[in-house]
Amino acid sequence: MDPIDQSAQISSSQGFADGQNSAAKEPSCPGVDSRGSLEHQSRNDSFLSSSPVSLIQSPQVKDLIHWRDPKKSGLVLGLSMLLLLSLAAFSVISVASYLLLALLCVTITFRIYKSVVQAVQKSNEGHPFKTLIDKDVSIPPETFRKHVDASLTYINRALKQMSRLFLVEDLVDSLKLAVVMWLLTYVGAVFNGITILILADILLFAVPPVYEKNKTQIDQYIDLARTQVNTTIAKLQEKLPGAVKRSKTE
């Protein structure tokens, strides 16, 4: 090989290797930002997946409240209404006792029936609930710690929000809370807790189908109401001293 060509090949290979090494060693800002954004996105995804809103937005619950399967939705609505009406008529202890007593009556009756059938047929099938007895029903420590950590996140957020509102960190938000509490005094004078839960259960299964059929019209009215509320809040913030300070800091 010609010495000139050999030296040119060696220099080009060295330049390529140096370029790869510099690209590997040099910290790229976009790469750091992308990794940071990926970590931030993963944290957000994990938070959203553990939030209570995600339970309503899950495919199973959405299919249930949108009546994709009328038999299943009707069964869940009927059982939930029966439980709430029972709690409205009786105490929690009475309802729990009656439910557990009914479950015991069913299992004991089935156990005696299977024992009689086995004695008559002279079979040796064993305990009818053997598969359920052998099943592990204990809660793994990891699952327990996971739910405890998720609940602590919401508890700490609620405590921080309550401290911010009741110590009047922002005057507008504290006034909003005062108006809501004042309205709830009238709601509490008309309805009790069980009645509100019954109404919420009915609305949970009634509103989604209606909204799905009239989505365009309802969204228009919601946008108009949101615009009016935002305009009123903006006018109120202009008249309150705490709002001016907050707008400057923002």
DAUR-V314154 format. One line per field, one symbol per residue. burial: # if it has 16 or more other ideal C-beta (glycine too) atoms within 10 Angstrom, else .. A space follows every 10 residues. Layout:
burial->???
This chain:
burial->.......... .......... .......... .......... .........# .......... ...##.#... ..#..##..# ...#.##... ....#..... .......... ...#...... .......#.. .......... .........# .......... ....#....# #..#...... .......... ......##.. #...#..#.. .......... .......... ......#... .##..#....
